[in-house]
Structure formats: C-alpha cells, structure tokens
Amino acid sequence: MTSAWSWFVIAVTLLNVIGLAVLLFATAKKRTAGDEQGATTGHVWDENITELNHPLPRWWLGLFVLTLVFALGYLAVYPGFGNFAGLKGWTSAREVEKDLDTTRDKLESLYAQFRNRPVDDLARDAAALKVGHSIFLNSCAACHGSDARGAAGFPNLADRDWLWGGSAEAVLHSVSDGRVGTMPPLASALPPDGVADVAHYVRSLSGLPHDGRMARAGKDAFEGICAACHGKDGKGNIAVGAPNLTDEAWLYGSSQAAIERAIRQGRSGRMPAWLPLLGEDRVRLVSAWVLAQSQADNPTGSQAGAP
C-alpha cells in the first residue's frame, strides 16, 4: 500500500470513530425536570400512540463508549491504520504460516510411522490404509470414483485387471510417475470392411456375440497389425499398457460400435504423475490402498496381467 493510500485509510478510520463518538454524545441529552416523557417525533398512530424521542439509556450509552474504546485499542495493537502494523506486528500471512507449521508437524508425525516400509507391507496395515483412503478420496476419486471402480475411460482399480501390471512396484510407479497410453487410429491400415471385421474378431476373443465369418476375416488383420501390442492371443502387454482383450474388463466399452470407434479413431489416455503434487509419503500410502483393493478382489495374491 502506498503512503498516500495509507494516510487515506487512517483518515477515514479516524473520522468514522470520531463521528460515531460525536453522534452518541449529541443524542445523549439528559431530560429536563419538566419533560419526563421526553420530546416527541411528531408521529402519532391510531390517535393515541405517540412516538417519543427519548435519549439512550445510560447503560446502553456506556456499552457504546466501551466499543469505541475497544476499537481504538484494537487499532493500536493490530493492523488497521493503513501501513501501521500495530504494536504486536501481527500479520495474517504470519498467522497462516504458523498454522501451516502446526499442520506440517502433525503430518510429519503421522507419515513418519509409515515411512520406508514396503508398499505391499503398508497394504496390510489398517492404519496406513485409512490414511491412504483419505488421500485417494482427495486426489484420485474424481477420475476413478470413491470406490476405485473407475468409469468409462478410467480404469477400475479394484479388480484383477491391470494395464501396466498389478505388483506393488508397478502400482507405485503408476501413481508416482503417471502413465500415458496411446492406441493409434488404424482405419487407414485396413481394407474398407477391415474395421468391422477386426472388431468382430476382438469380440470373439472374449466370448462376446459376434459374426463368425467377419471374425475369421478380421483374424489375419489382427495378427498382422494389432498383435504387435496386444499379442497374437490378444492377452495384452503390460510393458506398453496394451489391454487384455480376452477378459471382461473393457475400459471404453465392449460394444461393436465402441470397438470399431477405438480401431478407427484410436484412443489416448493419460494419468498424471502424482509424486510432484503429493510427495513420496502420500504416494506410497495411496499406492498401498489401491493395491489392497485389488488384493481384496484377488485373495490368492496372484498378479493379474503378468506377461
């Protein structure tokens, strides 16, 4: 704040306080001996109800005086007079920083008990999972849902199907560094009916209703083009995030139209890297919670999606 504005604020503040004091004392006139009822305002209702103009009661006037004294004392101790910081030198920024330091100390005490422990060990710790779930709800639920079961275009994290692998290391890497999955548009590499044929073949791999003749026609194109990422058997490849096409998990839908759209237009998905935003402690805890959801659906503990 410039000096001119500072003096302007000081002047306005003082004028308001002085004006209120003058107004109070100007209206606090004592009644005269012959005017017990006080002066009237001249307003009369229903011929017998008169509005009187009595001065303020003394106790009420005293309260107003106390508020004025308090206001002056407050302005002397705390900021209020322009650039004058007050006798205590209080600032809202310093107060916020103090609260942040307190919060940081509490979080440090909380996270310290889980630090340097393996993620798969944290996935079996009820206290760690409670904290990890809170972090998930704040940071991840917007895309994956509060129950981690995802939505169209956002993977289900509570099943056995993993695009990039379901080991503790793979999950931690996904959360820390993010993932980028891209399927290129392939319509130009296929004959006119090739998109529909390949889509029918893809549906046949997971036992979905399909046209047998078109599926047979699309098999060669799949093995010649799509198998490079999804494998000849269509079981995917976690090294490149290529999904398994032989199970019931479909990120963008399993309808004929959805599969044809994916082949024709391609797909592109990106999960941001959370390590710069959350820090290592939170990333490890939320990874443990995500891993626990998959393990709850997979009691044997086998790593789905292994190559």
N, C-alpha and C positions, 0 to 999 in steps of 0.2 A: 504494500500500500504506500503510495506516495505521501510526502509530508502534507501536501495540500488536502488530500482526502482524509488523512488522519486528523488534522485540525477541524475539518468539516464534521467528521463523526463526533469528535469531542464536543464541539459547539452544539450540535443537535441534541446530544445526550444531556448536556448540562441544561440547556433551555427546556427540555422536557421535564427534567426533575424539578427545576425552579418553578416552571409553570404550574406543575401539579401542586407544589407547596403553596404557592400564591392562591390557587383556586380553593384549596382546602381551607386555608385560614380566612379567606374572604367570605366563605359561606358558613363559617362557624361563629356567627354573631350571637351574642347572648340575648335572651328575651328580656324585654323591659318589664318593669313591675306591673304596668297596666296592660300588658299584652300577653296574657298567659296562653292564649290559644295560638299566638304567632300570626304572621301575615298570611293572607290567602293568595292563591294564584289567580283568583277570579273565575275559576271553573266550578260550576255547580251542576249536579245531576239530580234528576227526579225531585227538584225543588228544595231538597233538604240535605243533600250530600255535597259538602263543600271540600274542595281540595286545599289543604293547608300547606304552608311553606315553612316548616319547622327547620331549625338548624340541626346539624348532625348531633347525635348523642355523643357525650364526651368520651365514652369508652370506644366508640366506633372511630372517632377522630384520632384517638390515641393509637389505634391499630394502624391507621393510615400513616401517622407520623413514624411509627416503627418501621413500616415498609420502606419509607423514604430513607430512613437512617440505614436500614439494611442494604438498600440499593447503593448508597454512597460507599458503604463499607465493602460491598462486593466488588464494586468498580475499582476500589483501591487495591484489593488483594488479587483479583483475577482480571484478565483482559476484557476490555470493553471501551476504553478510551483510545480509539484509534490504534496507533502502534505501541501504546503503552502496554507492556506485558503483565503489569500487575506486580505487587510486592513478592509474590511467590514464583513469578516467572512461569506460570502454568501455560502449557500449550496442548491443544487436542492431539497434535502429532506425537508428542512425548507420551501422552496418556495411551494412545493406540499402541505405540511401540512397547510400552510397559505391559499392556495386556497380551500383546503378541509374544513377548518374552516368557510370560507366565504360561501361555498355551504351549509354546515350544518346549518348555521344561517338562510339562505334563506329557506331551507326546514322546519326548525323548525317553522318559521313564517307562512309558508304555511299550515303545518299539524295542527298547534295549533288551527286554526279556526274550524277544523272538529273533534277535539279530544273529547272523552267522550259523543259523540252523538250516539243514537241508529243506527244500520246499516240500518234498514228499513226507518229511517228518512233521512239518507245520500242518500238512493236510490232515493229520490225525490228532491235532491239538485243538480241543474245543474252544479255548480262549483265543487262539490265533484265528480260528475260523470265524469267530464272532466279529473280530476286528476286520478281517478280510471281507466279510459280507458287507459291512458298513461301507468300506472303500468301494466295493463293487457297485453298490446301490448309488453312490455319489458320482461315480465316474463311468461305469460300464453299462448300467441298466438302460440308459437312453437308447442304445442300439440292441443289446442282447436281451432286454427285458429283465424285470426284477427277479424272475425265477431262472434266469440264464438260458432260457429255451429258445431265444432268438426270434426271428421273424423272416419274412421273405428278403433275401439278400444279406441276412445277418445270421451267422452260424449258431446252431444250438450247441451250447457248451455243457449240457447236462446229459449227453448221450455218449455212445462209444465211437462215434464217427468224428475223425479229426482230419482236417485238410493238411495240416503241417505236422501231424504226429501228436500223440497224447501223453508222452513222457513228461516227467517233471521239468527236464531241461528244455524240451520243445515248448511247453506252455509258458515257461518263464521267458524264453526268447521271444515268443509271440507278443507277450504283454510288454516286455521291455523295449524291444526294437520295432515292433509293429510288423505287419505283413502286407505285401502287395501281390494280388493275384490277378492275372490277366489271361483271358482266352481271346485270341484274335478272331475276327469275323472270317468265316471260311466259305461263304457262298460263292465267291469268285473262283475257288479251287475245286468246285464240284460241278457236275453236269446239271442241266435245268431241274431235273427231278431229284438231284442228289441230296438236297437238304432234307426233304421229306423222307427219303429212303434211309438216310443215316439216323434220323430221329426215330423211325420205327425200329431200327436195329438197336439203338440205345435203350429204347423202352423194353425190348426183348431181353436185354441183359439183366434187368431187374425184375423180370416176370410180369411186366405190365402188359395190358392188352395191346396188340399190335397187328399189323398186316404182315403175314409171313412172307409173301412174295416181295414186298418192298423191303422188309428187313434183310432178306437174303441179298437183294440188290445193293443195300447200303453197307453190307459187311465189308466188302473189299475196300470201299472208300474209307471206312472207319479204320481198318487195319493199315491202310496206306498213309493216312493223314492224322487221325485222332490218336492212334496208338502211341505216337511219339511221346505224348504226355500222360494219357490215361492208361497206357499199357494195352497189349493185344487182348488181354482178357477183360479190360475195362475196369480193373480194380484200383486205378489211380496211382498216384506217385506223390508221397508226402514231401519229397525233395523239392518239388516245384509247386506244391499246393494243388495238384490236379485231383479233383474229387473222384471217389469210388462211384462208378455208375451201375454197380450190381446190387446195391443195397436199397434201403427205403428212405435214406436221407437225401433230400433234394433242396439245395439252397435257394433256387429260383423257381421251383415247381416242376412237377414231373408230367404235366400235360403235354400232348403232342405239340400244341401251339407254343408252349413255353420252351420246349427243347428246340423246336425249329427256330425260334427267335434267338436263342443262345448261339446256335450254329451260324445263323445268317448275320447277326449283328455283333456277336462276341459278348464277353462280359468283362467287367473290370471292378475289382473290389479292393479296398484299402482299409487296413486297420492302422490307426496312428500309433506311434511309439509313445508309451506312457512313462518311460523312465525319466525323461526330462521334466515331466509335469508332476509326477508323484514321488519321485525319489526311490532309492533302492529298497528301503524298508517297506513301503506301501506296495511296491510292485511285487515283492516276494510274498507278502501276505495275501494280496488279491489273487495271485497265481495259485497259491495253496488252496484258497477257497474254490476256485474254478476246477482245480484238479480233483478236489474232494467231491464235487458234483458229478464228475464223470465216473469216479470210483464207486460212488453210491449206486450208479446205474450199471456198474460193471464189477460185481462182487468178487470175481476171480482175480481182478487186478491186472488182467492182460491188457497190453497196449494196442488198442484198435488202430487200424490204419497203418500198421507196420508194413514195410515193403516186402 
